[in-house]
């Protein structure tokens, strides 16, 4: 290996070094979590289990995600890389694991845009239809494609434009929901109570702590994407500090917002009846806002729309930077590492992400319907993403035991990762529909198709990795060295052109 920090920093053909600071990097993780969409749609999925005790479930989910965020932050400080999760797994476990983690992570990040663009399409179409019955709900795909084009433009014109858009949109959606939550708390008056942080209001079929834990499994999924800042390590200022602060700050900050907004919706709706709360209709954020504050519902609608655009933009950023890191060492096709000369963005990766987003969203949405397609894509994301979190927790243990030996910080580098693994295992079984716990049901068709689909994607990755091991083994082992301090010495023709 060769030390190449200065060469990387001065390169005119790679990603733009030091282009963004803590604020933009922080909002990469924030928008990757899609707080507006999560507050309105993802978190309410847990009410069937936790009922009025859902705020406690969100608190438990926050603690679980902070455990994993701590591991990501510790590894990012040691290994700042656009390869992020794969680089961590390669160095902490084995290069082959790192390769497969990045193979899965590109799929996860690539599925985020179609997921939220589906939500954008049917949300806008339904809203327009509610005011103009002549507008067909079947035209939802127009808004999906329009959103994809906005994200394509933002990504193409550079990380600064993309990051600024994420900051503006992320701030707007957070402000709207926090202000509405404050109004809910005031409206609740004497109905405000800390009993929602106990098991008092759990539903009869999930009474007690079991309902709270089941609810937390589903609300954990609302935190997905907290690690989204990590692939920006090669474009961030002082990445060793910035990435760690961004990942932990976004997880804690958004988590507190989740707790407060869930509490507000709970007490204004009524904890005893909160199990009836949903993501649409009168018993939802948009429904309560419309009934209580008239035109304020429009701001909620715009916040949800903003959240989908910002989240799609964040997903494209993550997928293209991860593919760039892998293309740079020849582990992925080399065109993924081709960077636009002026904007310094991975142009072909961004175009590929656009085509994949539109293809998956419109293809599945027209074949089934946008609601079923949304749930299918979300299921696929959970299966892979939670598995990645589990492996990164394990990688934290492996990396620091190998590099620090007896000087390892047993709390940060062993106990915390183990607790993170324990916390995320139920979430993985739940997302995959494997009924190992009583509150998990097998997934019905067509959602059950996503398990074999994601398994098939990983089998293809495994076959491709075995091919590389036979023909170019250095490209697989290089996954662990694609970071700012080290670049592998691989053979001629293995390093792609980036111009």
Residue pairs with C-beta under 8 A, 6 or more apart in sequence:
1 481
1 486
1 487
1 488
1 489
2 486
2 487
2 489
3 485
3 486
4 486
4 487
5 484
5 485
8 14
8 17
8 234
8 484
8 487
9 17
9 18
11 17
13 339
13 341
13 498
13 499
14 234
14 328
14 339
14 344
14 498
15 82
15 159
15 234
15 235
15 321
15 324
15 339
15 344
15 345
15 346
16 158
16 159
16 160
16 235
16 344
17 234
17 235
18 235
18 236
18 237
19 158
19 159
19 160
19 235
19 236
19 344
20 159
20 160
20 163
20 232
20 235
20 236
20 237
21 236
21 237
21 242
22 237
22 242
22 245
22 246
23 167
24 160
24 163
24 164
24 166
24 167
25 163
25 229
25 232
25 236
25 242
25 243
25 246
26 229
26 245
26 246
26 249
26 250
27 163
27 166
27 167
27 170
27 171
27 250
28 163
28 166
28 228
28 229
28 232
28 246
28 314
28 317
29 225
29 226
29 227
29 228
29 229
29 246
29 247
29 249
29 250
29 251
30 166
30 170
30 174
30 250
30 253
30 254
31 166
31 169
31 170
31 228
31 307
31 310
31 311
31 313
31 314
32 112
32 225
32 226
32 227
32 228
32 229
32 311
32 314
32 315
32 318
33 222
33 223
33 224
33 225
33 226
33 228
33 250
33 254
33 311
34 116
34 225
34 307
34 308
34 310
34 311
34 314
35 170
35 173
35 174
35 177
35 254
35 257
35 258
35 307
36 173
36 174
36 176
36 177
36 303
36 304
36 306
36 307
37 116
37 119
37 304
37 307
37 308
37 311
38 222
38 223
38 258
38 307
39 177
39 222
39 257
39 258
39 261
39 262
39 285
40 177
40 279
40 284
40 285
40 286
40 300
40 304
40 307
41 119
41 279
42 218
42 219
42 221
42 222
43 54
43 58
43 219
43 222
43 258
43 262
44 277
44 278
44 279
44 284
45 218
45 219
45 221
45 279
46 54
46 57
46 58
46 214
46 215
46 216
46 217
46 218
46 219
47 54
47 215
47 274
47 275
47 276
47 277
47 278
48 203
48 206
48 275
49 57
49 202
49 203
49 206
49 211
49 212
49 214
49 215
49 218
49 439
50 56
50 57
50 202
50 203
50 206
50 211
50 212
50 214
50 215
50 216
51 201
51 202
51 203
51 206
51 211
51 271
51 274
51 275
52 195
52 196
52 200
52 201
52 202
52 266
52 270
52 271
52 272
52 273
52 274
52 275
53 196
53 197
53 198
53 199
53 200
53 201
53 202
53 211
53 212
53 215
53 271
54 196
54 215
54 219
54 262
54 266
54 274
55 196
55 197
55 259
55 262
55 263
55 266
56 196
56 197
56 198
56 199
56 212
57 212
57 213
57 214
57 215
57 216
57 218
57 219
58 216
58 219
58 222
58 255
58 258
58 259
58 262
59 197
59 259
60 212
60 213
60 216
61 216
61 217
61 219
61 220
61 222
61 223
61 255
61 258
62 223
62 251
62 252
62 255
62 256
62 258
62 259
63 423
64 216
64 220
64 420
64 423
64 424
64 427
65 220
65 223
65 226
65 251
65 255
66 248
66 251
66 252
66 255
67 393
67 416
67 417
67 419
67 420
67 423
68 226
68 227
68 389
68 392
68 393
68 420
68 423
68 424
69 226
69 227
69 247
69 248
69 251
69 252
70 248
70 412
70 416
70 420
71 392
71 393
71 395
71 396
71 416
71 417
71 420
72 85
72 88
72 226
72 227
72 230
72 247
72 392
73 243
73 244
73 245
73 247
73 248
74 244
74 396
74 400
74 412
74 413
75 88
75 91
75 92
75 392
75 395
75 396
75 399
76 84
76 88
76 230
76 233
76 239
76 240
76 243
76 244
76 247
77 240
77 241
77 243
77 244
78 240
78 399
78 403
79 87
79 88
79 91
79 483
80 233
80 234
80 236
80 239
80 240
80 243
80 483
80 484
80 485
81 87
81 233
81 234
81 325
81 482
81 483
81 484
82 231
82 232
82 233
82 234
82 235
82 321
82 322
82 324
82 325
82 482
83 90
83 98
83 102
83 231
83 322
83 325
83 326
83 479
83 482
83 483
84 105
84 227
84 230
84 231
84 233
84 321
84 322
84 325
85 101
85 102
85 105
85 227
85 230
85 322
85 388
85 392
86 98
86 99
86 101
86 102
86 103
86 105
86 322
86 325
86 326
86 479
87 98
87 102
87 325
87 479
87 480
87 481
87 482
87 483
88 98
88 101
88 392
88 395
88 396
88 399
89 97
89 98
89 101
89 391
89 392
89 395
90 97
90 98
90 99
90 101
90 477
90 479
90 480
91 98
91 395
91 399
91 480
92 392
92 394
92 395
92 396
92 397
92 398
92 399
92 400
92 402
93 391
93 394
93 395
93 398
95 476
95 477
95 478
95 479
95 480
96 465
96 469
96 476
97 391
97 395
98 479
98 480
99 331
99 461
99 465
99 468
99 476
99 479
100 458
100 461
100 462
100 465
101 388
101 391
101 392
102 322
102 325
102 326
102 331
102 479
103 457
103 458
103 461
103 464
103 465
104 384
104 387
104 388
104 457
104 458
104 461
105 318
105 322
105 384
105 388
106 319
106 322
106 323
106 326
106 332
107 380
107 384
107 454
107 457
108 381
108 384
108 385
108 388
109 315
109 316
109 318
109 319
109 322
110 315
110 319
110 353
110 356
110 357
111 315
111 360
111 377
111 380
111 381
112 225
112 311
112 312
112 314
112 315
112 318
112 319
112 381
113 148
113 151
113 311
113 312
113 315
113 316
113 353
113 356
113 357
113 361
114 356
114 357
114 358
114 360
114 361
114 364
114 377
115 361
115 374
115 377
115 378
115 381
116 307
116 308
116 309
116 311
116 312
116 315
117 144
117 147
117 148
117 308
117 312
117 357
117 358
117 361
118 144
118 361
118 364
118 365
118 370
118 373
118 374
118 377
119 304
119 308
119 374
120 143
120 144
120 147
120 305
120 308
120 309
120 312
121 140
121 141
121 142
121 143
121 144
121 147
121 361
121 365
121 370
122 137
122 140
122 370
122 371
122 374
123 301
123 304
123 305
123 308
124 140
124 143
124 305
125 135
125 137
125 139
125 140
125 142
125 143
126 137
127 301
128 135
129 135
129 136
129 137
140 365
140 370
141 361
141 362
141 365
141 366
144 358
144 361
144 362
144 365
144 370
145 358
145 362
147 308
147 309
147 312
148 312
148 354
148 357
148 358
148 361
149 354
150 309
151 309
151 312
151 313
151 316
151 354
151 357
152 316
152 350
152 351
152 354
154 161
154 162
154 165
154 313
155 162
155 313
155 316
155 317
155 320
155 345
155 350
155 353
156 340
156 343
156 345
156 347
156 350
157 343
157 345
158 343
158 344
158 345
159 232
159 235
159 317
159 344
159 345
162 313
162 316
162 317
163 317
165 309
165 310
165 313
166 310
166 313
166 314
166 317
169 306
169 307
169 309
169 310
169 313
170 310
172 302
172 303
172 306
173 303
173 304
173 306
173 307
173 310
174 257
176 299
176 300
176 302
176 303
177 257
177 261
177 285
177 300
177 303
178 257
178 260
178 261
180 261
180 264
180 285
180 289
180 293
180 296
180 299
180 300
181 260
181 261
181 263
181 264
181 265
182 264
183 292
183 293
183 296
184 264
184 265
184 267
184 268
184 288
185 192
185 263
185 264
185 267
185 268
187 268
187 292
188 264
188 267
188 268
191 267
191 268
191 270
192 267
193 267
193 271
195 201
195 271
196 263
196 266
196 267
196 271
199 207
199 208
199 209
199 211
199 212
200 271
201 271
201 272
201 274
202 208
202 211
202 212
203 211
203 275
206 214
206 439
210 438
210 439
211 439
213 426
214 437
214 439
217 426
217 427
217 430
217 439
218 430
219 258
220 423
220 424
220 427
221 378
221 382
221 427
221 431
222 258
223 251
223 254
223 255
223 258
224 381
224 382
224 385
224 386
225 311
225 314
225 315
226 247
226 250
226 251
226 254
227 247
227 389
227 392
228 250
228 314
228 317
228 318
229 236
229 242
229 243
229 246
229 247
229 250
230 243
230 247
231 317
231 318
231 321
231 322
231 325
232 239
232 243
232 317
232 321
233 239
233 243
233 483
233 484
234 321
234 325
234 484
235 321
236 242
236 243
239 484
265 274
265 277
265 285
265 288
266 274
266 277
268 288
268 292
269 277
269 283
269 288
276 283
277 283
277 284
278 284
280 286
280 287
281 287
282 288
282 291
285 300
286 297
286 300
286 301
286 304
287 297
289 296
289 297
289 299
289 300
290 296
290 297
312 357
315 353
316 350
316 353
316 354
316 357
319 349
319 353
320 336
320 345
320 346
320 349
320 350
320 353
321 346
323 332
323 336
323 346
323 349
323 352
324 336
324 337
324 339
324 346
324 349
325 482
326 332
326 336
326 479
326 482
327 333
327 334
327 335
327 336
327 337
327 338
327 346
327 349
327 496
328 337
328 482
328 495
328 496
328 498
329 475
329 478
329 479
329 482
329 488
329 490
329 494
329 495
330 472
330 475
330 478
330 490
330 493
330 494
330 495
330 496
331 468
331 475
331 476
331 478
331 479
334 496
334 497
335 348
335 496
336 346
336 348
336 349
336 352
337 346
337 496
337 497
337 498
338 346
338 347
338 348
338 496
338 497
338 498
338 499
339 345
339 346
339 347
339 498
339 499
340 346
340 347
341 499
360 377
361 373
361 377
364 372
364 373
364 376
364 377
365 373
367 373
368 376
368 446
372 446
372 447
375 447
376 446
376 447
376 449
376 450
377 450
379 431
379 433
379 443
379 447
379 450
379 451
380 450
380 453
380 454
382 427
382 428
382 431
382 432
383 428
383 431
383 432
383 450
383 451
383 454
384 454
384 457
384 458
386 424
386 427
386 428
386 431
387 428
389 420
389 424
390 421
390 424
390 425
390 428
393 417
393 418
393 420
393 421
393 424
394 417
394 421
396 413
396 416
396 417
397 413
397 414
397 417
397 418
400 408
400 409
400 413
400 414
401 408
401 413
401 414
404 413
408 414
426 437
429 435
429 436
429 437
429 440
430 437
430 439
430 440
432 443
432 451
433 440
433 441
433 442
433 443
433 447
433 448
433 451
434 440
434 442
435 441
435 442
442 448
443 450
443 451
465 476
468 475
468 476
469 476
472 490
472 491
472 494
474 488
474 490
474 491
474 494
475 490
475 494
477 488
478 488
478 490
481 487
481 488
482 488
